[in-house]
Amino acid sequence: MVARNVAIDAVTAAQPPTAGAVAGAEPNGGRSWAWMRSVRAMGGSQVLRIDVTVARSQRRNPRPIDDDPSCAAPGYGSGGVDMSGRRAASLRTHAHAHGAAVSFMPESGQRFEHALEDDRRSAEHGFTLVEVMVSLMIFGMIAAAGAAILSFSVTAQRTTGARLDDIGALTRTLSIMSADLGQASLRAARDESGAPIPAFVGDSGSGSGDAPILRLVRGGWTNIDGAARSNAQKVAYRLSDGVVQRIAYPMVDGAGPLPPAALMAGVTRIGLRYRLAGAWSDRWDGLQGVPLPEALELTLQRTDGTLFRQMFLVGSGYAPPPREVVNETP
């Protein structure tokens, strides 16, 4: 998204970019992105190659755990356990033979000898109350940990699914707008009452409402059923109740709109700007001397305050050349 914005900004500038490297930063999608643009001539001086690289700004490398002094136990470098201050517990061993003895020699050099005794329990002994309570406590801790892990897994899966759906909706919206704007045509249209409408009409955006904020005529409408219509289609965009909607018309002239298609929800504001000859305008009504702008800038603000900025080329991305006036007088 950032790389495309930088490239379109260079292509639609009033003057061609100069050769060399230029760096900058752009906030987009709630993050800061560092970009670098390099321009060099290809073959002749009329063709320029523009390369754009983008990386996240202020990336922090996590410190390895082994380097964290808080993870090191006293008496060791890292990850060790100091047993010098603990007393060794007595070693109890079940054996079938009576009177046998075993020695335990810790690293401190002390020696403990414990006589083995027959610790086999008879049927009358059973378990003590303390042992039963300890067993129940351990079982409860294991059950609570399992329930917590299961709940965390379900919540993480639900959150991940919602996030992926939101990213997919944003990608589809930008792809559909890119296709519509890239195939914008110069063909004017008429509304339901027969009044003429310019080929491309756009406002500065709005918070919410039923009025379209962008209306254009695009080409390349596929005709799979072979209906008696052209490949041109009139489309419009609007923001209604926090949902970005795309409205299509079955005919370019005089027809009413089809039911709107919801593209993305959770949008509080849409901002639009239009570029021609390097200058930006907040509105476009076809009275700027050419029917189409060179580029369009879209700004989306989500309900959580995140801003997304995307630039699109309109039509071919270039203004049509001026007509040559031919003097027919002899």
C-alpha positions, 0 to 999 in steps of 0.5 A: 500500500505504501509502495504503491502510494509512493510510486503513483505520487511520482508518476502523477507529479507535475514534473518527472522525478529526478534521478537518485534516491529519496527517503521518507516516512508515511503513517498508514494502517496505524503504523509508521513505514519508512520508504526509499525511492530510487530513480534511474534512466533506462536507455534514453532519457525519456524512460525512467525506472522507479524502484520503491522499497518499504520497511517498518520504522522503529523496529525493536529487536527482542533481547534473548532470554539468555541475556536477561540477568533476571532469568539467571539463577544465583551462582550460575551464568544463565538458566541455572539452578543453585542448589547449594543453599537447599538441604537434601531431602531424605531418599526413600526407596521401596525394596523387597529386602529388609536391612539393606542400606543405600548412601546418597552423596551430594556435591557438598560432600555430606553423606546421608545413610538411610535404612530401607524399610518395608513401606508397603501398605496393607489393605487397612492402611489406605490413604491419609486425609492429607494425601487425599487433599494434596491429590485433589488440589493437584487435580484441580490445578491441572483441570483449571490450567486445561480449562484456561488453555482451552478458553484461550485457544477458543478466544484466540481463534475467534479473534484471529478469524475476525482479524482475517475477515477484516483484512480480507474486506479491506483488500477486496474494497481496495481491489474493486476500487482499483479496477473501477478507477483503472477502467474509468472512461470518458463516457458521460451518463444520464440519471433517472430523470434524464439529466446529464451527468459528467463521466466522473463526479466526486466529493471530498467524502462524508461521514455517513449518508445515502448520497454517493460520494463518487460516481463514474462510468467504467469499461470492461464490464463482462457480458457472460449472458450475452445481454443486449447491453454495452460493456460500460457500467455506471457505478457509485460509492457511498458510506451508509451506517459505517459500511462502504457500499458499491452501487451498480446500475444495469444501464448507463443512461436512465436506469435505476440502481441495483441493490447496493453491495456491502464492501467493508464495515466499521468505517467512520469517515471517508476522505477523497482527493483528486490530482491533476498536473500535480495539484490536489482538489477536494472535488471533481465535477468535470469542469477542470478542463479534462473529464478525468483526474490523473489520480485519486487519494482515498483515506479510510478511518476505522472505528478504532481510529486507524487510518488507511491511505491509498492512491489509485490511478484513474483511467490511464493515469495521464491527462489526454493531450491537448487538441491541435488547432488546425488552421483551415484558412488558405 
